[in-house]
Amino acid sequence: MYDFDTPAPRAGSGAIKWDLRESAFGNKDALPFWVADSDYMSPPEVTAAVADAAARCVFGYTAPTKAYREAVAGWVRARHGWEIDPDWIVPSTGIVSELSNIIRCFTKKGDGVLIQTPVYDPFSAVAESAGRRVVKNRLIRGEGLRYSMNFEDLDHKLSDGVKLMILCSPHNPVGRVWREEEVRAVAHLCRKHGVLLVSDEIHWDIVMPGNAHFTAGLAETPDDLIVLTAPSKTFNIAGLKCSNDIIPDEKLRERLTRWKEKRHIDGPNSLGAVACEAAYTHGAAWCSEQNDYLAGNAALVRKTLAACLPRVGVTPLEGTYLMWLDICATGLGSRFLCDRLTKAGAILNDGWRYGDDGFVRLNIACPRAQLQAGLEIIVRCLGEALGA
Ligand SMILES: Cc1ncc(COP(=O)(O)O)c(C=O)c1O
């Protein structure tokens, strides 16, 4: 059994989530539930591999080794049932910066980039900063706050000068693990309209019991597809800056590789590569236990809110460790409410930034005692807002 109950000593370590509480929110003592990383330790197998590499003092420029590529391919096969050629892997140093590279490499100024809102806000930021037009296909909020895709609108919007679609799978922040038929339908529509599908699957390992991730890599003959993956969310190693694009089509792969080479964009980070290889080689049991722990945390949130704040809705969490709470009943905007929550002692993300003002996002990847303490603050503060 791994330990998810002991907090990692993050305050004072430079951790954005902890050390920017004062400068970004004005409350240095608030409990942080915002940035999407975890507050327990990474797997011991990963930290041991990094410590071992550090002891050997080898930190020079690094290219992915055969063992690295095979470890990534092995994980993709074992965990996601996708048989990839290790040569399809293009290393990168983070998904968002790589998205920016991909948008600039494969589209032109003024081209449409489609996203499905509400969604992780850097998607629109990287497209807009490259001078691309952001086209929004809104998700539909259905029964029990479960979201689904509006395929009719997607079909229509993809025909409107869109050259690239970013699929967020599993979806941050609405917590959906898209079903096989949904992923296949997206791939089919992209193919129909000649749109490059970029599937951001950074959360693909974080799936709650009863759900199964279906990678876009299995959807269609993948010659117009880039799947973006990383060990960063799964194993809490985002600071090591290591991610992997999987690009089955040789022409596409070569084009991106040349584009990056020309601009001297390289990677991976040497310790990131060590951590990634160790995580994908030895991290399966830890990953499964983490999913169980997160499911327990999610159950605690649901139980507490149902008992104390029944007017606050909770979107079903199928994947990711980010819960999407419906605060519409307060009649207050999410920015205003998050400000109140911060003052009360808990930092959450406001839904407005993702495109839905009546919601807040709660990161539950923390020791249960921390979540419990945060929930007490949330219940008190939202209770006051609801006049309860
Ligand atoms: C969907 C999604 N993509 C990308 C990222 C960030 O990835 P990176 O740190 O590799 O840029 C996040 C982080 O929260 C995310 O939720």
The ligand as a MOL file (V3000), in Angstrom:
LIG
                    3D

  0  0  0     0  0            999 V3000
M  V30 BEGIN CTAB
M  V30 COUNTS 16 16 0 0 0
M  V30 BEGIN ATOM
M  V30 1 C -5.8880 19.3430 -20.0670 0
M  V30 2 C -4.5480 19.8620 -19.6600 0
M  V30 3 N -3.5770 20.0170 -20.5790 0
M  V30 4 C -2.3580 20.4830 -20.2450 0
M  V30 5 C -2.0600 20.8330 -18.9480 0
M  V30 6 C -0.7080 21.3900 -18.6150 0
M  V30 7 O 0.2790 20.5940 -19.1420 0
M  V30 8 P 1.8100 21.0350 -19.1020 0
M  V30 9 O 2.1360 21.3710 -17.6990 0
M  V30 10 O 2.5100 19.8030 -19.5840 0
M  V30 11 O 1.9580 22.1820 -20.0310 0
M  V30 12 C -3.0480 20.7080 -17.9640 0
M  V30 13 C -2.7690 21.1120 -16.5880 0
M  V30 14 O -3.6200 21.2710 -15.7810 0
M  V30 15 C -4.3120 20.2130 -18.3340 0
M  V30 16 O -5.2780 20.0500 -17.4330 0
M  V30 END ATOM
M  V30 BEGIN BOND
M  V30 1 1 1 2
M  V30 2 1 2 3
M  V30 3 2 2 15
M  V30 4 2 3 4
M  V30 5 1 4 5
M  V30 6 1 5 6
M  V30 7 2 5 12
M  V30 8 1 6 7
M  V30 9 1 7 8
M  V30 10 2 8 9
M  V30 11 1 8 10
M  V30 12 1 8 11
M  V30 13 1 12 13
M  V30 14 1 12 15
M  V30 15 2 13 14
M  V30 16 1 15 16
M  V30 END BOND
M  V30 END CTAB
M  END
